[in-house]
């Protein structure tokens, strides 16, 4: 794992632990943007981090999101699905919050 991703992964884990339930990719991104407004990862990078690390589990369902864009006369609606994530139950894949190393099982 690249060193630059360790802090981001640790914060994603912390965000998912603090949440009452699973979070969508958009909700995770909004939490990261609140903490690091100028240095937040892009949505594609965040999706790659979530998908490639075993401590994050993509659930079998996705959430539909509707957006509206436009001015007074033109309104465009979009509907798309985003994935929902939670932490893995396997403690051996979780990282220690202090230094990013794997915890001993």
Secondary structure, DSSP 8 states (H G I E B T S, - for coil): --HHHHHHHHHHHHHHHHSSS-EEHHHHHHHHHHH-TTT---HHHHHHHHHH-TTEEEEEEEEEEEEEE--SS--EEEEEEEEEEEE-S-GGG-B-TTTS-B---
